[in-house]
Amino acid sequence: MFEAQAVVQNEAGIHCRPSAILVREGSAYSGEILVKAASGACTLTSALECIMLGLEKGAEVTIQVTGPDEDGFGKKLVELFETHFDFPPQ
């Protein structure tokens, strides 16, 4: 099992657009995904479920991935949670 921490970097947090991207990536994976935050957990199968975590900039999440190429896919999810979706760094 892959497990890593990520810190949300997007200025507006994980809202509709980032959630949709995360769910699109998650739904393409054949293994199991669990994202844990202080506010709860989700499996990246629903954008609404992801949005309801209320992840703002600076929020810490734990990402757990089990299945084929779990390390590679887990690292990809860490990168997505740490992406500046709305406001690229200058």
Secondary structure, DSSP 8 states (H G I E B T S, - for coil): -EEEEEE---TT-S-HHHHHHHHHHHHT-SSEEEEEETTEEE-SS-HHHHHTT---TT-EEEEEEESTTHHHHHHHHHHHHT--SSS---
